[in-house]
Amino acid sequence: MINVTKTYLPDFEKYTTLIKKIYATGWVTNNGALVRELEENLKKYLDVKHLFFCSNGTITLQIALKALNITKEIITTPFSYVATLNAILWENCTPIFADINAKDFCIDATQIENLITPNTQAILATHVYGLPCNIEAIDAISKKYNIPIIYDAAHAFGTLYNNQSLLSYGDIASCSFHATKVFHSIEGGCLITNNDALANKIYLMRQFGHINDDYFIAGINAKNSELHAAMGICVLNDLEKIIHKRTVLTTLYSNILKNTSLQILQYPISIKPNYGYYPVVFKNEPQLLQVRKKLEGKGIYTRRYFHPSLNTLPFVHNLQHCPVSEDLASRVLCLPLFYELTENEVYMICNSIIEAL
C-alpha cells in the first residue's frame, strides 16, 4: 500500500537524546528550553524577526485574527484546506471569497479590490501548494485601503520567493507543522511577524494572556510541548535532505507525466519550491474518479486536495459563486509524495495513471 503521504521520522537515537534531556529536567511544557531553541533555529532558518511555536496551524490563524482585532469581513480564498475557513468562522467573522487564478491556484488578486466594503478588515490568502500569491499586488491593495494581510503559509515552509522565505511576507504569516508537512513537529504550527507590537500581543495571547502572575489580555492556550519541539529540532536538521529527495521525486513525476493530458504544476523562476505536494489536474471529474479508482485497486491512495471548494460547504451561509475554484476542486488530485517513496514506486504510480487515462 502506498499512501498519499507518510510522516518523516528522524534518527531515533537523535530524538531520544533530546527526550532524555526532558526527562532529566522534568520540564515538559510552558516555554521550555527546547521550545526556545526551536524558535531560535526557525528564526535563523527563515530569517524573520519574531516567531512563536504553537500547538497547531489552525489556532495560529485564530490568534492572528485576534491580534489584528478582526471581527467583520475577511476576503479569503475558496481553494484551501478547511482550517483556513474554519478559523474565520470560529472567530465569528464573515468570509468573502475571491475566486482563484487558474494558473497558480492562489487567490486572484485582481478580484480583491472589487470585494472591499466598509466592513472589510483583513485579507487572508493561502500560498497554495507552496506557490506564492501575487504578493506585490496584494501588498499594494493592503496599503491603499489600510487592510492587513494574513498569509496562510501552511504549505510554504522552506519555499523561497525572490531568495526570501515565503513565510516572511504579510503582516502575519501562519504555518502548520502537522506530521504530514515538509517540516513538522508531529503537531504544531507557528506565527511569524516582523511587527514588534503584534509580536507582543501574540506572545501574550499564546499563553493565556499572562506572564507569571501578571495578567494583561484575554489569551488562550496555544503553547506547545518540549516533546514536540524535540521532534521539530531533529526534523529541521534533516530538512535539506528531505527537500532534496522531494525535488528528485517531483522531477521524475513531471518527466513521466509531461506528455499526458494532465495539467502539471508549474513553478515560476522567482521561487525555490519545497515540493510539498504533487497535484495533477484532470480534464474532468469523471476522468479523475476513474483514475483514482484504478489506483486504489492497486493499493495506491491519493487525495482530492482541496475538495470541495470552500465556498460550497453547507455551513457557509452567504452563498458566493467561485467558478474557477469550483472547477479546479472537481479535477485536482494529489499523488503520493514523501521522503521514503522510491523512484520505482513513482514509475509504478505514473504507469498506472497512464494506463487508466
PyMOL commands that set and color helices and strands:
alter all, ss='L'
color gray80, all
select helices_A, chain A and resi 12-25+33-46+57-67+82-90+109-115+128-130+135-145+166-168+196-206+226-237+239-257+285-297+310-312+323-331+343-356
alter helices_A, ss='H'
color red, helices_A
select strands_A, chain A and resi 50-54+73-76+94-97+120-126+149-152+160-161+164-165+172-176+189-193+210-211+214-215+263-264+271-272+278-281+332-335
alter strands_A, ss='S'
color yellow, strands_A
deselect
rebuild
show_as cartoon
